[in-house]
Amino acid sequence: MKNLLRTAGLTIFLLVALISTALANYPGTLDNGNLVLVDGGMGVGRYADRSSVAVERYAPPDYQIAINVVSLEFSDDYWREHGTYVGGPYKKGDTFTLSFRYNWDRKVISYLRGGQWMDWDVNHDYSHAEGDPLIPYTAEVAFVSAYNMRFFDNKMGYSPVLKKYRPVIDETLYSSLGI
């Protein structure tokens, strides 16, 4: 039983590591930094469009911001030849809008899904199995784009898989945003 639990834990850890590695295979930004990578997998990168940011409510400490997310389909042939999508051709797929509510004092966000506001729990591993990694990264891009400052900054969240605290937003996203 102990070995089974250890194997399951290692498997989940490896999946999280693979997802992080997979994002490194996509360009961090496109369109002169206007499109910022917030999720990727299976040859499709999802990019937050910084030029689409719309502040819907400004009442500190509460904010509401909407931003468009563009799906880009990358070339499988380029991947097979180079082992990365960086520098490869892509074509535009669907575009959708995400809306977020922020509470600055508590450093929490909610997102609109199916007409309902859903709270985002920072104590996730942000893998596709544990929740949508798109949500916290897109929310951060929207906030930085609207106000030129970090929302989550150094906020820590607990990883049930790693059994330790880690930053909600990886520093590489902030590097892509130039902040």
C-alpha positions in Angstrom: 0.0 0.0 0.0 2.8 2.4 0.9 4.5 1.7 -2.4 1.3 2.2 -4.3 0.8 5.6 -2.7 4.4 6.6 -3.3 4.1 5.6 -7.0 0.8 7.6 -7.3 2.5 10.6 -5.7 5.5 10.4 -8.0 3.2 10.0 -11.0 1.3 13.2 -10.2 4.5 15.1 -9.5 5.9 14.0 -12.9 2.7 15.2 -14.6 3.0 18.6 -13.0 6.7 18.8 -14.0 5.8 17.8 -17.6 3.2 20.5 -17.9 5.7 23.1 -16.7 8.2 21.8 -19.2 5.6 21.7 -22.0 4.9 25.5 -21.5 8.6 26.1 -22.1 8.2 24.7 -25.6 5.8 27.6 -26.6 6.9 31.2 -27.3 6.4 33.2 -24.1 5.1 36.2 -26.0 4.1 37.0 -29.6 3.0 40.1 -31.5 5.8 42.3 -29.9 4.7 41.2 -26.3 1.0 41.9 -26.8 0.2 38.1 -26.7 1.4 36.4 -23.5 1.4 32.7 -23.0 -1.0 31.6 -20.2 -1.6 27.9 -21.1 -0.5 25.4 -23.6 -0.7 21.7 -24.6 -1.2 19.4 -27.5 0.1 21.9 -30.0 -2.3 24.7 -28.9 -1.0 27.7 -27.0 -3.5 30.1 -25.3 -2.4 33.7 -25.2 -3.8 36.6 -23.2 -4.3 39.6 -25.5 -3.0 42.6 -23.6 -4.5 45.1 -26.0 -8.0 43.8 -25.2 -8.0 44.6 -21.5 -11.2 46.3 -20.3 -11.5 47.6 -16.8 -15.1 47.0 -15.9 -15.0 48.2 -12.3 -12.5 50.3 -10.4 -13.5 50.5 -6.7 -10.3 49.8 -4.6 -9.8 47.3 -3.1 -12.2 45.7 -5.6 -11.6 45.6 -9.3 -13.1 43.8 -12.3 -11.3 43.3 -15.5 -12.0 41.5 -18.8 -9.4 40.2 -21.3 -9.5 38.2 -24.5 -7.7 34.9 -24.8 -6.5 33.8 -28.3 -5.9 30.1 -29.1 -3.0 29.6 -31.5 -2.4 26.2 -33.3 1.2 25.5 -33.8 2.7 23.3 -36.6 3.2 19.6 -35.7 5.7 19.3 -38.5 7.8 22.0 -37.0 7.6 20.2 -33.6 8.7 16.9 -35.1 11.7 18.6 -36.7 12.8 21.0 -33.9 11.3 19.5 -30.7 9.8 22.9 -29.9 7.1 25.3 -31.1 9.3 28.4 -30.5 10.1 30.0 -33.8 7.5 27.9 -35.7 4.5 28.8 -37.7 1.0 29.0 -36.2 -2.5 29.8 -37.1 -5.1 31.7 -35.1 -7.9 29.6 -33.6 -10.8 30.7 -31.4 -10.9 33.8 -29.2 -12.9 34.1 -26.0 -13.2 36.6 -23.2 -12.5 36.0 -19.5 -13.7 38.3 -16.7 -12.1 38.5 -13.3 -13.0 40.1 -10.0 -10.1 40.9 -7.7 -9.9 41.8 -4.0 -6.6 43.5 -3.3 -6.7 43.3 0.4 -7.3 39.5 0.5 -5.4 38.8 -2.7 -8.2 36.6 -4.1 -9.8 36.4 -7.5 -13.1 35.2 -8.9 -13.8 34.4 -12.5 -17.0 34.4 -14.6 -18.1 31.0 -15.8 -21.5 30.2 -17.3 -23.0 33.4 -15.8 -21.8 32.5 -12.3 -18.8 34.0 -10.4 -16.5 31.2 -9.2 -13.8 31.7 -6.5 -10.3 30.7 -7.5 -8.5 28.7 -4.7 -4.7 29.4 -4.7 -4.2 26.0 -3.1 -4.2 24.1 -6.4 -1.4 22.7 -8.5 -2.8 24.5 -11.6 -2.4 21.3 -13.7 -5.2 20.4 -16.1 -6.2 17.6 -13.7 -6.4 19.9 -10.6 -8.0 22.9 -12.1 -7.5 25.2 -15.0 -3.9 26.7 -15.2 -5.4 29.3 -17.5 -7.3 31.2 -14.8 -4.5 32.5 -12.4 -2.1 33.4 -15.2 -4.7 35.1 -17.4 -6.0 37.1 -14.3 -2.4 38.2 -13.6 -1.8 39.3 -17.2 -5.1 41.3 -17.1 -4.2 43.1 -13.8 -0.6 43.9 -14.9 -1.8 45.1 -18.2 -4.5 47.4 -16.6 -2.4 48.8 -13.7 1.2 48.0 -14.5 1.6 46.3 -11.1 1.5 42.7 -9.9 -1.6 41.4 -8.2 -0.4 38.1 -6.8 3.3 39.1 -6.7 4.9 36.9 -4.1 1.6 35.3 -2.8 2.2 31.6 -1.9 -0.3 28.8 -2.4 -0.1 25.3 -1.0 0.5 22.4 -3.5 -1.3 19.2 -2.4 0.9 17.3 -4.8 4.3 18.7 -3.8 3.1 19.0 -0.1 4.7 22.5 0.2 4.0 26.1 -0.5 5.0 27.6 -3.8 4.4 31.0 -5.6 0.9 31.3 -7.2 2.5 32.9 -10.3 5.9 31.8 -11.6 8.5 34.5 -12.1 8.8 33.6 -15.8 5.3 35.1 -16.4 6.4 38.4 -14.8 9.5 38.3 -17.0 7.3 37.9 -20.1 5.2 40.9 -18.9 8.4 43.0 -18.3 7.5 43.7 -14.7 
